[in-house]
Amino acid sequence: MEVQEALIKRRSIRQFKQERLERSDLESIANAGRLAPNASNMQPLHFIMIDKPSVTKGITGNIVWAKYLNDWNPPTDKLPVAYILILVDTRITNTNYGYDVGMAAENIMISAMGFGIGSCCIASINRKEIARILKIPKRYVVTLMIALGYPAEEPLITDAKHSITYYRDEKGTLHVPKRKGTIHSIPHNLEE
């Protein structure tokens, strides 16, 4: 898949087919995160690939899946088959790493899309419990979890005229409103 196509097609996927991912694909996807730009080239990020079913099940129970969908969780037959957890090593830095984490997460999600793998970047996680499950030393900050698997849904982009709240329609299709008119040229016509 071309990069531009992957960027445009990528949506947050919250329902997955129960097909295992190739370990080599998962490693390539995590490596894309490792190669993302980062401040002062300090490289404070670490990536944990999680694809063992007994571990993914424990992780899944420590995630809030969709703020606007009222306590919605994926059906048990559509759970992620893998995750990549992004950590920050505080021995390297403990400040201003948010941009590094964001760029790495985007690289991971676009790389996954290139393999036809869906993703969902999740910040609403129980960091303390995930650190306990994965036996993560205290010097690491648990930042973002990225759920992965082959998509079992196709979210639709809709116009955000009245609301940015994503929703599922009566057929269960996820609609994701996006604002139009946010790309400008010089001279621009921004409203006050």
FIRO-42715 format. One record per residue (C-alpha): residue in one letter; chain; x, y, z. Coordinates in steps of 0.1 Angstrom, whole numbers, plus 5000, padded with zeros to 4 digits. Example, Ala and Ser with C-alpha at 12.3 -4.5 7.8 and 13.67 -1.06 7.14 Angstrom:
2
+------+-------+------+------+------+
: resn : chain :   xx :   yy :   zz :
+------+-------+------+------+------+
:    A :     A : 5123 : 4955 : 5078 :
:    S :     A : 5137 : 4989 : 5071 :
+------+-------+------+------+------+
This chain:
192
+------+-------+------+------+------+
: resn : chain :   xx :   yy :   zz :
+------+-------+------+------+------+
:    M :     A : 5000 : 5000 : 5000 :
:    E :     A : 5013 : 5035 : 4991 :
:    V :     A : 5021 : 5058 : 5021 :
:    Q :     A : 4995 : 5084 : 5011 :
:    E :     A : 4968 : 5057 : 5007 :
:    A :     A : 4977 : 5043 : 5042 :
:    L :     A : 4975 : 5077 : 5057 :
:    I :     A : 4940 : 5084 : 5042 :
:    K :     A : 4926 : 5049 : 5049 :
:    R :     A : 4938 : 5046 : 5085 :
:    R :     A : 4909 : 5048 : 5110 :
:    S :     A : 4908 : 5037 : 5147 :
:    I :     A : 4897 : 5001 : 5146 :
:    R :     A : 4880 : 4987 : 5177 :
:    Q :     A : 4868 : 4953 : 5163 :
:    F :     A : 4893 : 4928 : 5150 :
:    K :     A : 4893 : 4895 : 5132 :
:    Q :     A : 4908 : 4867 : 5153 :
:    E :     A : 4937 : 4860 : 5130 :
:    R :     A : 4972 : 4859 : 5145 :
:    L :     A : 4996 : 4885 : 5131 :
:    E :     A : 5029 : 4873 : 5117 :
:    R :     A : 5056 : 4880 : 5143 :
:    S :     A : 5079 : 4895 : 5115 :
:    D :     A : 5051 : 4920 : 5106 :
:    L :     A : 5047 : 4929 : 5143 :
:    E :     A : 5084 : 4934 : 5146 :
:    S :     A : 5085 : 4956 : 5115 :
:    I :     A : 5056 : 4977 : 5128 :
:    A :     A : 5073 : 4982 : 5162 :
:    N :     A : 5106 : 4991 : 5144 :
:    A :     A : 5087 : 5019 : 5125 :
:    G :     A : 5080 : 5034 : 5160 :
:    R :     A : 5116 : 5031 : 5170 :
:    L :     A : 5127 : 5049 : 5138 :
:    A :     A : 5103 : 5079 : 5144 :
:    P :     A : 5118 : 5114 : 5149 :
:    N :     A : 5125 : 5123 : 5186 :
:    A :     A : 5137 : 5154 : 5204 :
:    S :     A : 5175 : 5158 : 5204 :
:    N :     A : 5177 : 5123 : 5191 :
:    M :     A : 5177 : 5111 : 5228 :
:    Q :     A : 5156 : 5080 : 5219 :
:    P :     A : 5140 : 5074 : 5253 :
:    L :     A : 5112 : 5052 : 5240 :
:    H :     A : 5109 : 5014 : 5244 :
:    F :     A : 5083 : 4992 : 5227 :
:    I :     A : 5068 : 4960 : 5241 :
:    M :     A : 5051 : 4937 : 5215 :
:    I :     A : 5023 : 4917 : 5231 :
:    D :     A : 5008 : 4889 : 5211 :
:    K :     A : 5005 : 4860 : 5235 :
:    P :     A : 4967 : 4854 : 5240 :
:    S :     A : 4968 : 4850 : 5277 :
:    V :     A : 4986 : 4883 : 5281 :
:    T :     A : 4965 : 4902 : 5256 :
:    K :     A : 4934 : 4891 : 5275 :
:    G :     A : 4947 : 4907 : 5307 :
:    I :     A : 4956 : 4939 : 5289 :
:    T :     A : 4922 : 4942 : 5272 :
:    G :     A : 4905 : 4943 : 5306 :
:    N :     A : 4926 : 4974 : 5315 :
:    I :     A : 4915 : 4996 : 5286 :
:    V :     A : 4887 : 5021 : 5282 :
:    W :     A : 4877 : 5016 : 5246 :
:    A :     A : 4856 : 5045 : 5234 :
:    K :     A : 4848 : 5076 : 5254 :
:    Y :     A : 4817 : 5086 : 5233 :
:    L :     A : 4803 : 5050 : 5231 :
:    N :     A : 4791 : 5048 : 5267 :
:    D :     A : 4811 : 5019 : 5283 :
:    W :     A : 4814 : 5001 : 5250 :
:    N :     A : 4838 : 4972 : 5247 :
:    P :     A : 4847 : 4950 : 5217 :
:    P :     A : 4828 : 4918 : 5216 :
:    T :     A : 4848 : 4888 : 5229 :
:    D :     A : 4851 : 4874 : 5194 :
:    K :     A : 4865 : 4907 : 5180 :
:    L :     A : 4893 : 4916 : 5205 :
:    P :     A : 4927 : 4928 : 5194 :
:    V :     A : 4952 : 4899 : 5188 :
:    A :     A : 4982 : 4921 : 5196 :
:    Y :     A : 4993 : 4953 : 5212 :
:    I :     A : 5024 : 4975 : 5212 :
:    L :     A : 5030 : 4994 : 5244 :
:    I :     A : 5051 : 5026 : 5243 :
:    L :     A : 5073 : 5033 : 5273 :
:    V :     A : 5096 : 5061 : 5282 :
:    D :     A : 5129 : 5054 : 5300 :
:    T :     A : 5132 : 5081 : 5327 :
:    R :     A : 5170 : 5074 : 5329 :
:    I :     A : 5171 : 5092 : 5295 :
:    T :     A : 5145 : 5118 : 5300 :
:    N :     A : 5114 : 5124 : 5322 :
:    T :     A : 5101 : 5156 : 5306 :
:    N :     A : 5089 : 5167 : 5271 :
:    Y :     A : 5085 : 5132 : 5256 :
:    G :     A : 5049 : 5137 : 5245 :
:    Y :     A : 5059 : 5146 : 5209 :
:    D :     A : 5082 : 5116 : 5207 :
:    V :     A : 5055 : 5093 : 5218 :
:    G :     A : 5030 : 5108 : 5194 :
:    M :     A : 5053 : 5105 : 5164 :
:    A :     A : 5062 : 5069 : 5173 :
:    A :     A : 5026 : 5060 : 5177 :
:    E :     A : 5017 : 5075 : 5143 :
:    N :     A : 5046 : 5056 : 5126 :
:    I :     A : 5033 : 5024 : 5142 :
:    M :     A : 4997 : 5029 : 5130 :
:    I :     A : 5007 : 5039 : 5095 :
:    S :     A : 5031 : 5010 : 5092 :
:    A :     A : 5004 : 4986 : 5105 :
:    M :     A : 4980 : 5000 : 5078 :
:    G :     A : 5006 : 4992 : 5052 :
:    F :     A : 5004 : 4955 : 5062 :
:    G :     A : 4965 : 4957 : 5061 :
:    I :     A : 4965 : 4956 : 5099 :
:    G :     A : 4941 : 4979 : 5118 :
:    S :     A : 4951 : 4998 : 5149 :
:    C :     A : 4937 : 5019 : 5177 :
:    C :     A : 4958 : 5042 : 5198 :
:    I :     A : 4946 : 5042 : 5234 :
:    A :     A : 4956 : 5065 : 5262 :
:    S :     A : 4928 : 5055 : 5286 :
:    I :     A : 4945 : 5026 : 5302 :
:    N :     A : 4952 : 5014 : 5337 :
:    R :     A : 4989 : 5021 : 5336 :
:    K :     A : 4996 : 5007 : 5371 :
:    E :     A : 4979 : 4974 : 5364 :
:    I :     A : 4995 : 4970 : 5329 :
:    A :     A : 5029 : 4977 : 5344 :
:    R :     A : 5022 : 4950 : 5370 :
:    I :     A : 5010 : 4925 : 5344 :
:    L :     A : 5041 : 4931 : 5322 :
:    K :     A : 5065 : 4934 : 5351 :
:    I :     A : 5077 : 4968 : 5339 :
:    P :     A : 5104 : 4984 : 5362 :
:    K :     A : 5094 : 5017 : 5379 :
:    R :     A : 5119 : 5038 : 5359 :
:    Y :     A : 5097 : 5034 : 5328 :
:    V :     A : 5066 : 5055 : 5321 :
:    V :     A : 5037 : 5036 : 5306 :
:    T :     A : 5023 : 5060 : 5279 :
:    L :     A : 5002 : 5046 : 5251 :
:    M :     A : 4988 : 5013 : 5241 :
:    I :     A : 4982 : 5005 : 5204 :
:    A :     A : 4957 : 4977 : 5197 :
:    L :     A : 4964 : 4957 : 5166 :
:    G :     A : 4947 : 4931 : 5144 :
:    Y :     A : 4931 : 4927 : 5110 :
:    P :     A : 4900 : 4950 : 5109 :
:    A :     A : 4865 : 4935 : 5115 :
:    E :     A : 4849 : 4968 : 5108 :
:    E :     A : 4851 : 4997 : 5084 :
:    P :     A : 4845 : 5031 : 5102 :
:    L :     A : 4831 : 5058 : 5080 :
:    I :     A : 4842 : 5094 : 5079 :
:    T :     A : 4813 : 5119 : 5082 :
:    D :     A : 4811 : 5156 : 5082 :
:    A :     A : 4815 : 5172 : 5117 :
:    K :     A : 4790 : 5200 : 5109 :
:    H :     A : 4772 : 5197 : 5143 :
:    S :     A : 4794 : 5174 : 5164 :
:    I :     A : 4827 : 5157 : 5167 :
:    T :     A : 4812 : 5128 : 5187 :
:    Y :     A : 4818 : 5095 : 5170 :
:    Y :     A : 4789 : 5070 : 5171 :
:    R :     A : 4776 : 5037 : 5159 :
:    D :     A : 4745 : 5037 : 5137 :
:    E :     A : 4716 : 5012 : 5140 :
:    K :     A : 4736 : 4986 : 5119 :
:    G :     A : 4766 : 4990 : 5143 :
:    T :     A : 4788 : 5009 : 5118 :
:    L :     A : 4811 : 5034 : 5134 :
:    H :     A : 4809 : 5070 : 5121 :
:    V :     A : 4838 : 5093 : 5128 :
:    P :     A : 4830 : 5130 : 5122 :
:    K :     A : 4859 : 5151 : 5108 :
:    R :     A : 4860 : 5189 : 5105 :
:    K :     A : 4862 : 5204 : 5070 :
:    G :     A : 4878 : 5238 : 5063 :
:    T :     A : 4908 : 5234 : 5085 :
:    I :     A : 4935 : 5235 : 5057 :
:    H :     A : 4944 : 5271 : 5047 :
:    S :     A : 4967 : 5288 : 5023 :
:    I :     A : 4983 : 5322 : 5026 :
:    P :     A : 4966 : 5346 : 5025 :
:    H :     A : 4942 : 5327 : 5048 :
:    N :     A : 4906 : 5334 : 5058 :
:    L :     A : 4907 : 5323 : 5094 :
:    E :     A : 4878 : 5335 : 5115 :
:    E :     A : 4885 : 5353 : 5148 :
+------+-------+------+------+------+
